[in-house]
Amino acid sequence: MIIANPGFNTTGILQALPPDWPGSFWMHWFIFTTVIINAVLLLVMAFVWIERRGMGRMQYRLGPNRTGPLGLFQPVADAIKVLLKEDIVPTNADKIVHWLAPVVAFAPTLMIFAVIPFGNGASLANLDIGILYVIAVSSVSTLGIFMAGWSSSNKYSLLGAMRNVAAIVSYEIPLVLSVASVVVIAGSLSLAKIVEAQAIPMILYQPLGFLIFFMAGCAEINRSPFDLLEADAEIVAGFHTEYSGMKFAMFYLVEYAEALAISAIITTVFLGGWRGPVLTEALWFVTKVVGVFFLMVWTRTTLPRVRIDQLMTFGWKFLLPLAMINLFITAIQVLVLPESSMWLMIPVNFTIATILILVASQFFKLGRGRVEV
């Protein structure tokens, strides 16, 4: 059930690039693959600079400011530095698995962008089950992280990898349920059609779904306050403790590429994707993606890291019940409300979200005291 009509031209036909633009399958594949790889690398470097510079200002310090104007070339300098470092592999490590782990972790993250629509028809592949593809492929990166922890022959690395597996299992369910609420409203699993359905951004129809997706996404990609894979006070550097040089750079790239992927998915599913007035479609998309990432930086600077037992409890006893209730309420609204009155969901769902959060917080306790892990 699509709740809003997308923008049409004067002839009533949706303006979009043809699926095989510029007229050849292989040219389409080559152009969009090149654009995606370069855009991901450039935005990852931009994210590194935004986070370090933004956190510096939030913590009343300058941040990077020596390499280039305003420290803009600092990510480039860091990349060159880490690539020149010696590649050290532990004697007892499984050499093949140790080498493959960063590749297995990075490749699925890059594959997510194949179905993300950067503009009206501007995507490598417009799958009818695009959101299922994203959820399925994104989970494969966990295998690379587990391979890194297991192959390092280091108890801290293995513990960090197992924490990642636990976080994925715990937070994937509320994340999928929050997306399911959007799918119920839009009536499609295609990311392009979900964007087309958002004359009004879906975040207004699904405020609770947005919060659940954002928190679950941050937990899955190891962003604060859920960054327990790299809790240096407990497990050194977690799953990549025994990595250096190019392979460490790959894991560093994965961390920010996953943040970029989550920001792009949130932009597409909840913020109207490339839609917006005045500015070009690509500029709107990038602006929203950077805005979502800045919210991640803000939470990292503001909130303290939770304990591992608190991480598990928060996912199973707080986010999961809220996600199930939100999906149930959304389904009732779509069935009961006529299409012309779907705007009533906005004030109703904001009220419901506020009440549910307040009520759930009274029953939800993280626990206190020292916990041995």
Secondary structure, 3 states (H helix, E strand, C coil): CCCCCCCECCCCCECCCCCCCCCCHHHHHHHHHHHHHHHHHHHHHHHHHHHHHHHHHHCCCCCCCCCCHHHCCHHHHHHHHHHCCCCCCCCCCCHHHHHHHHHHHHHHHHHHCCCCCCECCECCCCCCCHHHHHHHHHCCHHHHHHHHHHHCCCHHHHHHHHHHHHHHHHHHHHHHHHHHHHHHHHCCCCHHHHHHCCCCCHHHHCHHHHHHHHHHHHHHCCCCCCCCCCCHHHHCCHHHCCCCHHHHHHHHHHHHHHHHHHHHHHHHHHCCCCCCCCCCHHHHHHHHHHHHHHHHHHHHHHCCCCCHHHHHHHHHHHHHHHHHHHHHHHHHHHHHCCHHHHHHHHHHHHHHHHHHHHHHHHHCCCCCCCCCC
